[in-house]
């Protein structure tokens, strides 16, 4: 209850903690809120006080593994060419340094130099200034931006900052230098865009900044509140963001910026005037309860303040029945073949058999997305010779046909995972080799595909049963 209840901060922290993939954006999004929500994370079982510092330090080390020699960051490996991602990671590193975490000086200077260099060599622009806005904000918060440039963009090119988050980030950069008038003008511009966008349906469009209307609204609320701006309708915007969060699968960007908005609002009145089982409480409050059907005691919450307050109940559990095949925006199928291309029924195979798993994903419409394909293995299977597919050496499997390029492929012990950037309505195919290694009958989990930054667009196969005979 209290400010953290409005956007269900405990639930968002738990969802980020359970997120199973690890590109640079996702590692950063999972770690960034932990800088501010240590107590909530501990109550939720996300981490302990003793483990928090090592966990954030591990995240810092993980993102730095994907830093290139130029100081830029790649999404799945050391790379360059994504200025918005560069700014997001550098923002995290800057905040971590301010919170007392060790960030190698050389790596941080390189990241800051990369932002400066890209701004210095940026072509003239009249639109699409989102990555530049984020870079300017990070530099400004470190005292490394040119105030003259910020004022020029606000006075002459405000229309180039054509997403709510970019307008808000330029406003935050100006506020960092004390130019509240221009900052408020940019926050007002962002608020008009949010009011037009938030609540409208949003199709599958490619955004270089990994964003959605909901993410932009949460970011505006966070940045304007941090800047002490009164230029936005905070209560109205907060209500709209809370409505957008309720009952939805959120992307890592949406969850992280909602948590940053929560942190910015944390000083608002909390649980003052409430009692739990007759005992007074104050401030933001989180309690973790076991399933009451398993013997937990009831809790009586009383609001004696006379004022409205938010109490959020978040439930976690495992479905009693697997979801059927289906989805929204995509169809995914999973088929098995022997090494010569004959179909194989995985419910009846012999120990030692090698098979080719073929996944085919068909978009229902011609959207653009960063997709993740996830195929968990049954307990009796293991991936066989992943280097065969990783190296593209499938000449012996020419019957599979053309396989599509991936941004990342992981051959884990328990699953196959691939990231694919895809646009259009044509289907794409992925394949890998498995071996039946352990006799017995095993549950076969569903394969799935998901748009990582619009996760309501997803699909899954049926679950099944695998029987391996000796």
C-alpha positions in Angstrom: 0.0 0.0 0.0 1.1 3.6 -0.5 2.8 5.0 -3.6 4.4 1.7 -4.5 0.9 0.2 -4.8 -0.3 2.5 -7.5 1.8 0.8 -10.2 2.2 -2.5 -8.4 5.9 -2.1 -7.8 6.3 -5.4 -6.0 4.6 -7.3 -8.8 6.8 -5.5 -11.4 9.9 -6.3 -9.5 8.9 -10.0 -9.3 8.1 -10.1 -13.0 11.5 -8.5 -13.9 13.2 -11.0 -11.6 11.5 -13.9 -13.4 12.2 -12.6 -16.9 14.1 -15.5 -18.6 16.1 -13.7 -21.3 19.2 -11.6 -21.2 20.0 -9.1 -23.9 21.8 -5.9 -22.8 18.5 -4.0 -22.6 16.9 -6.7 -20.5 19.9 -7.1 -18.1 19.9 -3.3 -17.6 16.1 -3.1 -17.1 16.2 -5.9 -14.5 19.1 -4.3 -12.5 18.2 -0.6 -12.7 15.2 -0.7 -10.3 17.2 -2.6 -7.7 19.2 0.5 -7.2 16.1 2.0 -5.5 13.9 -0.8 -4.3 16.1 -2.9 -2.1 13.6 -3.3 0.7 10.7 -4.2 -1.6 12.9 -6.7 -3.5 13.9 -8.4 -0.3 10.3 -8.7 0.9 9.3 -10.2 -2.5 12.1 -12.7 -2.3 13.7 -11.2 -5.4 17.0 -10.8 -3.5 18.4 -10.4 0.0 20.2 -7.5 1.5 23.4 -9.6 1.4 23.0 -10.6 -2.2 21.8 -7.2 -3.6 25.2 -5.6 -4.1 26.8 -8.7 -5.8 23.7 -9.0 -8.0 23.9 -5.4 -9.3 27.7 -5.7 -9.7 27.1 -8.9 -11.8 24.7 -6.9 -14.0 27.3 -4.2 -14.4 29.8 -6.7 -15.4 27.4 -8.4 -17.8 26.5 -5.3 -19.7 30.2 -4.3 -19.9 30.9 -7.6 -21.7 28.7 -6.2 -24.5 30.7 -2.9 -24.7 32.7 -2.5 -27.9 36.1 -0.7 -28.2 34.3 2.5 -29.2 32.4 2.6 -25.9 29.1 1.6 -27.6 27.0 -1.4 -26.5 25.4 -4.2 -28.6 22.1 -5.9 -27.8 23.4 -9.5 -27.7 27.2 -9.0 -28.0 29.8 -6.3 -28.2 28.6 -4.1 -31.1 27.7 -0.5 -32.1 25.1 1.4 -34.0 22.3 1.7 -31.4 22.7 5.1 -29.7 19.5 4.7 -27.7 20.8 1.5 -26.1 24.1 3.2 -25.5 22.4 6.0 -23.6 20.2 3.6 -21.6 23.1 1.5 -20.4 25.2 4.6 -19.7 22.3 6.0 -17.7 22.3 2.8 -15.6 26.0 2.9 -15.1 25.8 6.6 -14.1 23.0 5.9 -11.6 24.9 2.9 -10.2 28.0 5.0 -9.6 26.0 7.6 -7.8 24.5 4.8 -5.6 28.0 3.7 -4.6 28.5 0.8 -6.9 31.9 0.2 -8.6 31.9 0.9 -12.3 35.3 0.7 -13.9 36.5 4.2 -14.7 37.8 3.3 -18.1 34.6 1.6 -19.2 32.5 4.5 -18.0 34.6 7.2 -19.6 34.5 5.2 -22.8 30.7 5.0 -22.6 30.5 8.8 -22.0 32.9 9.6 -24.8 30.9 7.4 -27.2 27.7 9.5 -26.4 29.7 12.8 -26.9 31.2 11.6 -30.2 27.9 10.5 -31.6 26.4 13.8 -30.8 29.3 15.7 -32.2 29.1 13.8 -35.5 25.3 13.7 -35.7 23.9 14.9 -39.0 21.4 17.8 -39.0 18.0 16.4 -38.0 14.4 17.6 -38.0 12.8 14.4 -36.8 13.7 11.2 -35.0 15.9 12.8 -32.4 15.0 10.3 -29.7 18.5 8.7 -29.3 20.1 12.1 -29.2 17.7 13.3 -26.5 18.7 10.4 -24.2 22.4 10.9 -24.8 22.0 14.6 -24.0 20.2 13.8 -20.8 22.8 11.4 -19.6 25.6 13.9 -20.4 23.7 16.7 -18.7 23.2 14.8 -15.5 27.0 14.2 -15.5 27.6 17.9 -16.2 29.0 17.1 -19.6 26.5 18.5 -22.0 26.6 22.0 -23.6 23.8 24.1 -22.3 23.9 26.2 -25.5 23.1 23.0 -27.6 20.2 22.1 -25.2 18.7 25.6 -25.5 19.1 25.5 -29.3 17.2 22.2 -29.6 14.4 23.4 -27.3 14.0 26.8 -29.0 14.6 25.9 -32.7 14.0 22.1 -33.1 11.5 21.0 -30.5 9.5 19.2 -33.2 12.5 16.9 -33.9 11.9 15.3 -30.4 8.8 13.6 -31.7 8.2 10.9 -29.1 7.0 11.7 -25.5 10.1 10.1 -24.0 12.5 12.1 -26.2 10.8 15.4 -25.4 10.8 14.5 -21.7 14.5 13.6 -21.8 15.5 16.9 -23.4 13.4 18.5 -20.6 15.3 16.5 -18.0 18.6 17.6 -19.5 17.6 21.3 -19.4 16.4 20.9 -15.8 19.8 19.4 -14.8 21.3 22.8 -15.8 18.6 24.8 -14.0 16.7 26.0 -17.1 13.3 25.1 -15.7 11.4 27.3 -18.2 12.6 25.5 -21.2 12.4 22.2 -19.3 8.8 22.7 -18.5 8.1 23.6 -22.2 9.5 20.3 -23.2 7.6 18.4 -20.5 4.4 20.1 -21.6 5.1 19.0 -25.2 5.6 15.5 -24.0 2.4 15.5 -22.0 0.4 16.6 -25.0 1.8 13.7 -27.0 1.1 11.2 -24.1 -2.5 12.5 -23.8 -3.0 11.8 -27.5 -1.3 8.4 -27.5 -2.0 6.7 -24.1 -5.0 4.4 -24.2 -5.0 4.2 -28.0 -4.4 0.8 -29.5 -0.8 0.4 -30.7 0.1 -2.0 -33.5 3.3 -3.8 -34.1 5.6 -1.0 -35.2 9.3 -1.0 -34.9 10.7 1.5 -32.5 14.4 2.0 -32.2 13.9 3.1 -28.6 12.3 -0.2 -27.6 9.2 1.8 -26.5 5.4 1.8 -26.4 2.9 4.5 -25.5 2.7 3.1 -22.0 6.5 3.2 -21.5 6.6 6.8 -22.7 3.9 7.8 -20.3 5.7 6.2 -17.3 9.0 7.8 -18.4 7.4 11.2 -18.6 6.0 10.8 -15.2 9.4 9.7 -13.8 11.5 12.3 -15.5 9.2 15.3 -14.9 8.8 14.4 -11.2 12.5 13.9 -10.7 13.0 17.3 -12.3 10.5 18.9 -9.8 8.3 20.1 -12.7 4.7 21.1 -12.2 4.1 21.3 -16.0 2.5 17.9 -16.3 -0.9 16.7 -14.9 0.8 14.2 -12.6 -2.4 12.7 -11.0 -4.1 12.3 -14.4 -1.0 10.8 -16.0 -0.5 8.5 -13.0 -4.0 7.2 -13.3 -3.6 6.6 -17.0 -0.3 4.7 -16.5 -1.8 2.6 -13.7 -4.7 1.7 -16.0 -2.3 0.7 -18.7 -0.4 -1.5 -16.4 -3.4 -3.3 -14.9 -3.8 -6.9 -16.2 -1.2 -6.7 -18.9 2.0 -8.4 -19.8 4.6 -5.7 -19.7 7.9 -5.4 -21.5 11.1 -4.9 -19.6 11.1 -1.2 -20.7 7.5 -0.7 -19.5 8.1 -2.3 -16.1 11.4 -0.5 -15.5 10.1 3.0 -16.3 7.0 2.4 -14.2 9.3 1.5 -11.3 11.3 4.6 -11.9 8.1 6.6 -11.8 7.2 4.9 -8.6 10.5 5.9 -7.1 10.1 9.5 -8.2 6.7 9.5 -6.4 7.9 7.6 -3.3 7.7 10.6 -1.0 3.9 11.0 -1.6 1.7 10.0 1.4 1.9 6.3 2.1 0.1 4.1 4.5 -0.3 6.7 7.3 -3.6 6.1 9.1 -3.8 2.4 8.2 -3.7 -0.4 10.6 -3.1 -4.1 10.0 -4.7 -6.4 12.5 -5.0 -3.3 14.7 -1.3 -2.3 14.6 -0.5 1.1 13.0 1.7 1.2 9.9 3.3 4.1 8.0 5.1 4.7 4.7 4.9 2.5 1.7 4.2 -1.1 2.9 4.7 -4.5 1.3 3.6 -7.8 2.9 4.1 -11.2 1.4 1.4 -13.7 2.3 1.3 -17.5 1.7 -1.7 -19.0 0.0 -4.5 -18.8 2.6 -6.0 -22.1 1.5 -2.7 -23.7 2.7 -3.3 -22.5 6.2 -2.4 -18.8 6.2 -4.1 -16.5 8.6 -6.5 -13.8 7.3 -5.2 -10.2 7.5 -7.5 -7.3 8.4 -6.5 -3.9 6.8 -8.3 -0.8 8.1 -8.0 2.7 6.7 -8.5 5.2 9.5 -7.2 8.2 7.6 -10.5 9.3 6.1 -8.7 9.7 2.7 -8.7 7.4 -0.3 -5.6 5.2 -0.6 -4.4 2.5 -3.0 -4.0 -1.1 -1.8 -2.8 -3.6 -4.5 -3.0 -7.3 -4.2 -0.8 -9.2 -6.5 -1.0 -13.0 -6.8 1.6 -15.4 -8.2 1.1 -19.0 -9.1 1.4 -21.8 -11.6 -1.5 -22.7 -13.9 -3.2 -26.0 -12.9 -3.7 -26.8 -16.6 -1.3 -25.9 -19.5 -2.6 -23.3 -21.9 -3.8 -24.7 -25.3 -2.1 -23.8 -28.5 -2.9 -20.4 -29.9 -1.8 -16.8 -29.6 -2.1 -13.2 -30.8 -0.4 -12.0 -33.9 1.5 -15.2 -34.6 1.3 -18.9 -35.0 4.1 -21.3 -34.1 4.5 -25.0 -35.0 7.0 -27.6 -33.9 7.8 -30.7 -35.9 10.4 -33.5 -35.6 12.2 -35.4 -38.4 14.9 -38.0 -38.6 18.2 -37.1 -40.1 16.9 -38.0 -43.6 13.9 -35.8 -43.4 11.2 -38.4 -42.5 8.6 -37.2 -39.9 9.1 -38.5 -36.4 6.5 -38.8 -33.7 8.3 -37.7 -30.5 5.8 -39.5 -28.3 7.4 -42.8 -29.3 11.2 -42.8 -30.0 14.1 -45.0 -29.0 17.0 -44.1 -26.8 19.9 -42.7 -28.8 17.8 -41.5 -31.7 18.8 -38.2 -33.3 16.1 -35.9 -34.6 15.8 -32.4 -36.2 13.4 -30.1 -34.4 12.0 -27.6 -36.9 10.1 -24.5 -35.6 8.0 -22.4 -38.0 6.6 -19.0 -37.0 3.9 -17.4 -39.2 2.9 -13.7 -38.5 -0.8 -13.0 -38.9 -0.1 -9.4 -40.0 2.8 -7.6 -41.5 4.2 -6.0 -38.3 7.8 -5.5 -37.2 9.2 -7.0 -34.0 12.1 -8.1 -32.0 11.0 -11.7 -31.4 12.2 -14.3 -29.0 11.6 -18.0 -29.9 11.8 -20.4 -26.9 11.6 -24.2 -27.2 11.9 -26.0 -23.8 13.2 -29.6 -24.1 11.5 -32.5 -22.4 13.6 -34.1 -19.7 14.7 -37.0 -21.9 16.1 -34.9 -24.7 19.3 -33.0 -25.1 20.6 -30.7 -27.9 23.1 -32.6 -30.0 26.1 -30.9 -31.6 24.9 -27.3 -31.5 28.0 -26.2 -33.5 26.4 -27.9 -36.6 23.6 -25.3 -36.7 25.6 -22.5 -35.1 28.2 -22.7 -37.9 25.6 -23.0 -40.6 27.0 -26.4 -41.7 23.7 -28.1 -42.6 24.7 -29.5 -46.0 23.7 -32.9 -44.7 20.2 -31.5 -43.8 19.4 -29.9 -47.1 15.9 -31.2 -46.9 15.2 -28.7 -44.1 15.3 -25.9 -46.6 16.4 -22.3 -46.0 16.8 -21.3 -42.3 16.5 -17.7 -41.3 19.1 -15.5 -39.7 19.0 -14.9 -36.0 20.3 -12.1 -33.8 21.2 -14.6 -31.1 21.0 -18.3 -30.7 21.4 -20.1 -27.3 21.6 -23.9 -27.0 20.9 -24.3 -23.3 20.9 -27.5 -21.4 17.1 -27.4 -21.1 15.9 -25.3 -24.1 16.6 -23.8 -27.4 16.3 -20.0 -27.6 16.7 -17.6 -30.6 16.2 -13.9 -31.1 14.9 -12.9 -34.5 14.2 -9.4 -35.9 11.3 -9.9 -38.3 9.0 -7.8 -40.5 6.3 -8.7 -43.0 3.8 -11.6 -43.1 6.1 -14.3 -44.4 6.9 -17.3 -42.2 10.4 -18.1 -40.9 12.0 -21.4 -39.9 14.5 -22.4 -37.3 16.0 -25.8 -36.7 18.3 -27.7 -34.3 19.3 -31.3 -33.6 18.3 -33.2 -30.5 19.1 -36.7 -29.2 16.8 -38.9 -27.0 19.1 -39.8 -24.1 17.0 -41.0 -21.1 14.4 -43.7 -21.3 11.0 -42.9 -19.7 7.9 -40.7 -20.2 8.3 -37.0 -19.9 6.2 -33.9 -20.2 6.9 -31.9 -23.4 6.5 -28.1 -22.7 5.1 -25.8 -25.4 7.3 -23.9 -27.7 6.6 -20.2 -27.9 7.3 -17.0 -29.8 6.9 -13.5 -28.3 7.4 -9.9 -29.3 9.8 -8.9 -26.5 8.7 -5.2 -26.5 5.0 -5.8 -27.1 4.5 -9.0 -25.2 0.8 -9.3 -25.8 1.8 -10.4 -29.3 2.8 -14.0 -28.7 1.9 -17.6 -29.6 2.5 -21.1 -28.3 2.2 -24.7 -29.5 0.4 -27.5 -27.6 2.2 -29.3 -24.8 2.7 -33.0 -25.2 4.2 -36.2 -23.9 7.5 -37.8 -24.9 8.2 -41.5 -24.4 11.7 -42.9 -25.0 12.1 -46.6 -25.1 15.4 -48.5 -24.4 
